[in-house]
């Protein structure tokens, strides 16, 4: 069982793009969660196909994978292959939503910037507003969205499970329940389910390596997974 430490993040699955998921011994995949520590406690995480964005409580975003960089003054981040979007505090009095190309490594100028406002009244129908309320990231469309013509796969959950967060990877699912425990199912050929094997799971299975540790956040990349411990 993994050792409990607040703000620790646990990575597993495919790491061939350079994602720091395991012990760094040259493996291309990690089959069960291994604890890793950022420079500070991690509070938010977002995973794309080839990289992961971690946000620390000190306001620092750290990128790991095909992009390796960091920047200060960030409150939240959303990672995708087409866009890296971050919420940044500017000059202590304003907040911005910034969109970057992932390859820029947060250097230079963002693609676009939108101001976030806090506590403002809703504009009327004749008063369109170009600003977004401050807080966590708003819903953002994928830069490469597509429609799958196949019917959706429906999996009923046990009645006692209460879902807090659900994350979808390319072939797998991570579920964080209200009790802070993590369940995974789907394809496991890269170890992204975290059960120590490469076998698929047709039903939600408790991630036993993290059993007893309360997780605060989960994220599913294409073939890898990340979990962040909480209080």
C-alpha positions in Angstrom: 0.0 0.0 0.0 1.2 3.5 -0.8 2.3 5.7 2.0 0.0 8.6 2.8 1.3 12.1 2.2 -0.9 15.2 1.6 -0.3 16.7 -1.8 1.5 13.7 -3.2 0.6 12.6 -6.8 0.6 9.1 -8.0 1.2 8.2 -11.6 0.7 5.0 -13.6 0.3 3.9 -17.2 2.2 4.8 -20.4 5.1 7.2 -19.9 6.8 6.9 -23.3 6.4 10.6 -23.9 8.5 11.4 -20.9 5.7 11.8 -18.3 7.2 11.4 -14.8 5.0 8.5 -13.6 7.4 6.1 -11.9 10.9 5.7 -10.6 12.6 7.0 -13.7 14.4 3.7 -14.5 13.7 3.8 -18.2 10.5 1.9 -18.3 7.8 2.9 -20.8 4.9 2.0 -18.5 4.1 1.9 -14.8 1.6 -0.8 -13.9 0.6 0.4 -10.3 0.6 3.8 -8.6 4.0 5.1 -7.5 4.1 8.2 -5.2 5.9 11.2 -6.6 6.4 14.7 -5.1 6.4 18.0 -6.9 8.3 21.0 -5.5 5.1 21.8 -3.4 1.8 20.2 -2.5 -0.2 19.5 -5.7 -3.9 20.5 -5.5 -5.0 20.3 -9.2 -4.1 18.0 -12.1 -5.0 17.7 -15.7 -3.8 15.0 -18.1 -3.5 15.1 -21.9 -2.3 12.4 -24.2 1.4 13.2 -24.0 1.8 15.4 -21.0 0.4 16.2 -17.5 -0.2 19.7 -16.0 0.1 19.9 -12.2 -0.9 22.9 -10.1 0.6 23.4 -6.6 -0.9 25.2 -3.7 1.7 27.8 -4.1 0.3 28.8 -7.5 2.8 27.0 -9.7 1.9 25.0 -12.8 4.4 22.2 -13.7 4.3 20.4 -17.0 5.6 16.8 -17.4 5.9 14.8 -20.6 6.3 15.9 -24.2 6.3 19.4 -22.7 8.5 20.1 -19.6 8.2 23.6 -18.1 6.8 25.5 -15.2 5.3 28.9 -14.4 4.2 30.8 -11.3 1.0 32.7 -10.5 -1.4 30.0 -11.7 -4.6 28.9 -10.0 -5.8 26.1 -12.4 -4.9 24.4 -15.6 -6.5 22.4 -18.4 -4.3 20.3 -20.6 -5.0 19.0 -24.2 -2.9 18.3 -27.2 -4.2 21.4 -29.0 -4.4 23.9 -26.1 -3.0 24.5 -22.6 -5.3 26.8 -20.7 -4.4 28.3 -17.4 -6.0 30.6 -14.9 -3.5 33.2 -13.8 -3.5 35.9 -11.1 -2.2 39.2 -12.5 -0.8 42.0 -10.2 -2.8 40.7 -7.3 -6.0 42.4 -8.4 -7.1 40.7 -11.6 -7.4 37.1 -13.0 -6.9 36.0 -16.5 -7.8 33.0 -18.6 -4.8 32.3 -20.9 -4.6 29.8 -23.8 -1.2 28.6 -25.0 0.1 26.1 -27.5 1.5 23.3 -25.4 4.8 23.4 -27.3 5.3 27.0 -26.2 6.1 25.8 -22.6 4.3 28.9 -21.3 7.0 31.1 -22.8 6.4 34.2 -25.0 2.8 35.4 -25.6 -0.4 33.3 -25.2 -2.7 32.7 -28.1 -5.5 34.6 -26.4 -6.4 36.1 -23.0 -9.7 36.6 -21.4 -10.4 38.5 -18.2 -12.2 36.8 -15.3 -14.4 38.8 -13.1 -15.5 37.9 -9.6 -18.7 39.0 -7.9 -20.1 40.9 -10.9 -23.8 41.0 -11.6 -25.0 39.0 -14.6 -25.3 41.2 -17.7 -28.8 41.8 -19.2 -29.9 40.4 -22.5 -28.8 43.6 -24.2 -25.5 43.7 -22.4 -23.2 40.9 -23.8 -20.2 40.4 -21.6 -16.8 39.2 -22.9 -15.6 38.4 -19.4 -15.9 35.1 -17.5 -16.6 34.7 -13.8 -13.5 33.8 -11.7 -13.1 30.4 -10.2 -12.2 27.1 -11.7 -11.9 26.7 -15.5 -15.1 26.9 -17.5 -16.1 24.2 -19.9 -13.8 24.3 -22.9 -14.2 22.5 -26.3 -11.6 20.1 -27.3 -9.3 21.4 -30.1 -9.8 18.2 -32.0 -13.3 17.1 -31.1 -14.9 14.2 -32.9 -18.1 12.2 -33.0 -17.9 8.5 -32.5 -20.6 6.7 -34.5 -20.6 3.7 -32.2 -23.3 3.5 -29.5 -22.1 4.6 -26.0 -20.9 1.9 -23.6 -23.1 2.0 -20.4 -21.8 0.5 -17.2 -24.2 0.6 -14.1 -22.4 1.4 -10.8 -23.0 -0.3 -7.5 -25.7 1.5 -5.5 -23.3 2.3 -2.6 -20.9 4.1 -4.9 -21.3 7.9 -4.9 -19.3 9.5 -7.7 -17.3 12.7 -7.0 -15.3 12.8 -10.2 -15.2 10.8 -13.4 -12.3 11.0 -15.9 -12.2 9.4 -19.3 -9.0 8.3 -21.0 -8.6 7.0 -24.6 -9.4 3.4 -23.4 -10.0 3.6 -19.7 -12.0 5.3 -16.9 -11.0 6.7 -13.5 -13.7 7.3 -10.9 -13.2 9.1 -7.6 -15.9 8.3 -5.1 -17.1 10.5 -2.2 -15.0 8.5 0.2 -11.9 9.5 -1.7 -11.2 6.0 -3.1 -10.3 5.5 -6.7 -11.9 2.9 -9.1 -10.7 2.1 -12.6 -11.9 0.0 -15.5 -11.6 -0.3 -19.3 -8.5 -1.2 -21.3 -5.3 -1.8 -19.3 -2.7 -2.7 -21.9 -0.4 0.1 -20.8 -0.9 -0.3 -17.0 -3.2 2.7 -16.9 -5.7 1.0 -14.6 -3.1 0.7 -11.9 -3.9 -2.9 -10.8 -0.4 -4.2 -11.5 -1.3 -6.0 -14.7 -2.1 -5.3 -18.3 -5.5 -6.9 -18.2 -8.7 -5.1 -19.1 -11.5 -4.7 -16.4 -15.1 -4.7 -17.5 -16.4 -3.3 -14.2 -15.2 -0.7 -11.8 -12.4 -2.1 -9.6 -11.0 -0.5 -6.5 -7.4 0.6 -6.9 -6.1 -1.5 -4.1 -2.6 0.1 -4.1 -4.3 3.4 -2.9 -6.9 1.8 -0.6 -7.1 3.7 2.7 -5.6 6.8 1.2 -8.0 9.7 0.6 -7.6 11.1 -2.9 -8.7 14.6 -3.8 -8.2 14.6 -7.5 -7.8 12.2 -10.5 -7.0 12.7 -14.1 -6.9 10.4 -17.1 -4.6 11.0 -20.1 -4.6 9.0 -23.3 -2.8 5.9 -21.8 -1.8 7.2 -18.3 -3.5 8.1 -15.1 -2.7 10.5 -12.2 -4.2 10.7 -8.7 -3.5 13.4 -6.0 -3.8 12.8 -2.3 -5.9 15.0 -0.1 -6.7 15.7 3.5 
